[in-house]
Amino acid sequence: MSTYIVNPVVVRMKESAKGSIYQSIVAMGLRSRQINDNIKTQLSARLENVETDQDESEGPNFDKMAISREFDQLAKPTFLAMKEIHDGLLSFRIPEKTDKV
């Protein structure tokens, strides 16, 4: 997953079968936000468990820096959402219009 090569034509053709490409983009955006929130929660939990023996003004905390670097190497949430929808792991339902009088 280190390469970010996505063929937009294949994505467009695959998602047009489900509806509008714009609806697919909205679904990918929502999933991307969910992935991002999950990553933030994991990062906060990991950083919370790191003990701080020194005052922040004395110098950098190398444990926190190592954890941050580890999370920086993860794939971007948007790419992960695109990959999920392309691989068929993400499904979405388009609500039907209802006539209300």
CNS distance restraints for C-alpha pairs under 8 A (distance, minus, plus):
assign (resid   1 and name CA) (resid  75 and name CA) 7.32 0.50 0.50
assign (resid   2 and name CA) (resid  75 and name CA) 7.36 0.50 0.50
assign (resid   4 and name CA) (resid  79 and name CA) 7.34 0.50 0.50
assign (resid   6 and name CA) (resid  11 and name CA) 7.86 0.50 0.50
assign (resid   7 and name CA) (resid  11 and name CA) 6.46 0.50 0.50
assign (resid   8 and name CA) (resid  12 and name CA) 5.97 0.50 0.50
assign (resid   9 and name CA) (resid  13 and name CA) 6.13 0.50 0.50
assign (resid  10 and name CA) (resid  14 and name CA) 6.01 0.50 0.50
assign (resid  11 and name CA) (resid  15 and name CA) 6.03 0.50 0.50
assign (resid  11 and name CA) (resid  86 and name CA) 6.52 0.50 0.50
assign (resid  12 and name CA) (resid  16 and name CA) 5.92 0.50 0.50
assign (resid  12 and name CA) (resid  21 and name CA) 6.51 0.50 0.50
assign (resid  13 and name CA) (resid  17 and name CA) 7.05 0.50 0.50
assign (resid  14 and name CA) (resid  18 and name CA) 7.85 0.50 0.50
assign (resid  14 and name CA) (resid  86 and name CA) 7.45 0.50 0.50
assign (resid  15 and name CA) (resid  19 and name CA) 6.76 0.50 0.50
assign (resid  15 and name CA) (resid  20 and name CA) 7.44 0.50 0.50
assign (resid  15 and name CA) (resid  21 and name CA) 6.12 0.50 0.50
assign (resid  15 and name CA) (resid  24 and name CA) 6.40 0.50 0.50
assign (resid  16 and name CA) (resid  20 and name CA) 5.73 0.50 0.50
assign (resid  16 and name CA) (resid  21 and name CA) 5.75 0.50 0.50
assign (resid  19 and name CA) (resid  23 and name CA) 6.86 0.50 0.50
assign (resid  19 and name CA) (resid  24 and name CA) 7.49 0.50 0.50
assign (resid  20 and name CA) (resid  24 and name CA) 6.61 0.50 0.50
assign (resid  21 and name CA) (resid  25 and name CA) 6.22 0.50 0.50
assign (resid  22 and name CA) (resid  26 and name CA) 6.25 0.50 0.50
assign (resid  23 and name CA) (resid  27 and name CA) 6.22 0.50 0.50
assign (resid  23 and name CA) (resid  94 and name CA) 7.86 0.50 0.50
assign (resid  24 and name CA) (resid  28 and name CA) 6.16 0.50 0.50
assign (resid  25 and name CA) (resid  29 and name CA) 6.04 0.50 0.50
assign (resid  26 and name CA) (resid  30 and name CA) 6.21 0.50 0.50
assign (resid  27 and name CA) (resid  31 and name CA) 6.23 0.50 0.50
assign (resid  27 and name CA) (resid  92 and name CA) 6.71 0.50 0.50
assign (resid  28 and name CA) (resid  32 and name CA) 5.94 0.50 0.50
assign (resid  28 and name CA) (resid  78 and name CA) 7.22 0.50 0.50
assign (resid  28 and name CA) (resid  81 and name CA) 5.47 0.50 0.50
assign (resid  28 and name CA) (resid  82 and name CA) 6.24 0.50 0.50
assign (resid  28 and name CA) (resid  85 and name CA) 7.29 0.50 0.50
assign (resid  29 and name CA) (resid  33 and name CA) 6.31 0.50 0.50
assign (resid  29 and name CA) (resid  78 and name CA) 7.00 0.50 0.50
assign (resid  29 and name CA) (resid  81 and name CA) 7.59 0.50 0.50
assign (resid  30 and name CA) (resid  34 and name CA) 6.44 0.50 0.50
assign (resid  31 and name CA) (resid  35 and name CA) 6.23 0.50 0.50
assign (resid  31 and name CA) (resid  81 and name CA) 5.84 0.50 0.50
assign (resid  32 and name CA) (resid  36 and name CA) 6.11 0.50 0.50
assign (resid  32 and name CA) (resid  77 and name CA) 4.95 0.50 0.50
assign (resid  32 and name CA) (resid  78 and name CA) 4.98 0.50 0.50
assign (resid  32 and name CA) (resid  80 and name CA) 7.29 0.50 0.50
assign (resid  32 and name CA) (resid  81 and name CA) 5.36 0.50 0.50
assign (resid  33 and name CA) (resid  37 and name CA) 6.09 0.50 0.50
assign (resid  33 and name CA) (resid  77 and name CA) 7.31 0.50 0.50
assign (resid  34 and name CA) (resid  38 and name CA) 6.21 0.50 0.50
assign (resid  35 and name CA) (resid  39 and name CA) 6.23 0.50 0.50
assign (resid  35 and name CA) (resid  77 and name CA) 5.69 0.50 0.50
assign (resid  35 and name CA) (resid  81 and name CA) 7.80 0.50 0.50
assign (resid  36 and name CA) (resid  40 and name CA) 6.20 0.50 0.50
assign (resid  36 and name CA) (resid  77 and name CA) 5.71 0.50 0.50
assign (resid  37 and name CA) (resid  41 and name CA) 6.17 0.50 0.50
assign (resid  38 and name CA) (resid  42 and name CA) 6.25 0.50 0.50
assign (resid  39 and name CA) (resid  43 and name CA) 6.09 0.50 0.50
assign (resid  40 and name CA) (resid  44 and name CA) 6.06 0.50 0.50
assign (resid  41 and name CA) (resid  45 and name CA) 6.16 0.50 0.50
assign (resid  42 and name CA) (resid  46 and name CA) 6.18 0.50 0.50
assign (resid  43 and name CA) (resid  47 and name CA) 6.06 0.50 0.50
assign (resid  43 and name CA) (resid  67 and name CA) 7.76 0.50 0.50
assign (resid  43 and name CA) (resid  68 and name CA) 7.67 0.50 0.50
assign (resid  43 and name CA) (resid  71 and name CA) 7.30 0.50 0.50
assign (resid  44 and name CA) (resid  48 and name CA) 5.92 0.50 0.50
assign (resid  45 and name CA) (resid  49 and name CA) 6.54 0.50 0.50
assign (resid  46 and name CA) (resid  50 and name CA) 6.87 0.50 0.50
assign (resid  46 and name CA) (resid  67 and name CA) 7.49 0.50 0.50
assign (resid  47 and name CA) (resid  64 and name CA) 6.26 0.50 0.50
assign (resid  47 and name CA) (resid  67 and name CA) 7.31 0.50 0.50
assign (resid  50 and name CA) (resid  63 and name CA) 6.99 0.50 0.50
assign (resid  50 and name CA) (resid  64 and name CA) 6.97 0.50 0.50
assign (resid  52 and name CA) (resid  61 and name CA) 7.51 0.50 0.50
assign (resid  54 and name CA) (resid  58 and name CA) 6.77 0.50 0.50
assign (resid  55 and name CA) (resid  59 and name CA) 7.61 0.50 0.50
assign (resid  56 and name CA) (resid  60 and name CA) 6.70 0.50 0.50
assign (resid  56 and name CA) (resid  61 and name CA) 7.45 0.50 0.50
assign (resid  60 and name CA) (resid  65 and name CA) 7.78 0.50 0.50
assign (resid  61 and name CA) (resid  65 and name CA) 6.39 0.50 0.50
assign (resid  62 and name CA) (resid  66 and name CA) 6.08 0.50 0.50
assign (resid  63 and name CA) (resid  67 and name CA) 6.39 0.50 0.50
assign (resid  64 and name CA) (resid  68 and name CA) 6.14 0.50 0.50
assign (resid  65 and name CA) (resid  69 and name CA) 6.13 0.50 0.50
assign (resid  66 and name CA) (resid  70 and name CA) 6.23 0.50 0.50
assign (resid  67 and name CA) (resid  71 and name CA) 6.45 0.50 0.50
assign (resid  68 and name CA) (resid  72 and name CA) 6.14 0.50 0.50
assign (resid  69 and name CA) (resid  73 and name CA) 6.47 0.50 0.50
assign (resid  70 and name CA) (resid  74 and name CA) 7.22 0.50 0.50
assign (resid  75 and name CA) (resid  79 and name CA) 6.80 0.50 0.50
assign (resid  75 and name CA) (resid  80 and name CA) 6.74 0.50 0.50
assign (resid  76 and name CA) (resid  80 and name CA) 6.40 0.50 0.50
assign (resid  77 and name CA) (resid  81 and name CA) 6.17 0.50 0.50
assign (resid  78 and name CA) (resid  82 and name CA) 6.21 0.50 0.50
assign (resid  79 and name CA) (resid  83 and name CA) 6.10 0.50 0.50
assign (resid  80 and name CA) (resid  84 and name CA) 6.14 0.50 0.50
assign (resid  81 and name CA) (resid  85 and name CA) 6.27 0.50 0.50
assign (resid  81 and name CA) (resid  90 and name CA) 7.86 0.50 0.50
assign (resid  82 and name CA) (resid  86 and name CA) 6.06 0.50 0.50
assign (resid  83 and name CA) (resid  87 and name CA) 6.00 0.50 0.50
assign (resid  84 and name CA) (resid  88 and name CA) 6.16 0.50 0.50
assign (resid  84 and name CA) (resid  89 and name CA) 4.91 0.50 0.50
assign (resid  84 and name CA) (resid  90 and name CA) 5.38 0.50 0.50
assign (resid  85 and name CA) (resid  89 and name CA) 5.77 0.50 0.50
assign (resid  85 and name CA) (resid  90 and name CA) 4.70 0.50 0.50
assign (resid  85 and name CA) (resid  91 and name CA) 6.92 0.50 0.50
